[in-house]
């Protein structure tokens, strides 16, 4: 706000059009929101995460890559067993499967929030039934139909069928997940873990079922628009560097003074 900006909450963008009726966006960009509001700007950078592909398509961008929501669920290790994990424990990546697998992450906690240190186990990787599907009960029929009709998801599913079914089974049935955990730390028992937080990865995927693991910017939309179609992990760790890269990309595309 001190620099002249505003943060608008609850302004879900429903349509992207040219301001003033011009088909060439000469008068800027108009964002029409679900709440009825309209926001006009000279240039727009879209970093829409799970909805990046939809907003890109609404403004003339490419159909691919599509976003497929992949939920990652964590287990929490009981405080009485924290001594078993003194540092990060990661598996050696298996190049034949698309996700890393179970690993152990001690957290630092927070004095500001009062959160105590934890040891997180996971995450797994299961296809979510909604773009904001943080549990099995979160189902969005539009999201589900869109994902199910995308040929890339079927190709990926057929290629990694046993891995995908195994992840779903271990997500629902914790004793099966314990078998994976005990490969690393046999002393951990079922009563030592509880279900924890979950997140949804906005996984970009092309029509051939390949998981996109690099940055993707949409170059085929109108000039005043820049769509960040994919920003791969680790986003938080690299956030400042990613921000600099997007700013440089926007400066070049919009002819802005650096």
Buried (B, 14 or more C-beta within 10 A) or exposed (E): EEEEEEEEEEBEBEEBBBBEEEEEBEBBBBBBBEEEEEBEEEBBBBBBBBBBBBBBBBBBBBEBBBBBBBBBBBBBBEEEBBEBBEEEBEEEEEEEBBBBBBBBBBEEEEEEEEEEEBBBBBBBBBBBBBBBBBEBEBEBEEBBEBBEEBEBBEBBBEBBEEBBEBBBEBBEEBEEBBEBBEEBBEEBEEEBBEEBBBEBBBBBBBBEBBBBEEBBBBEEBBEBBBBBBBBBEEEEEBEEEBEEBBEEBBEEBBEEEE
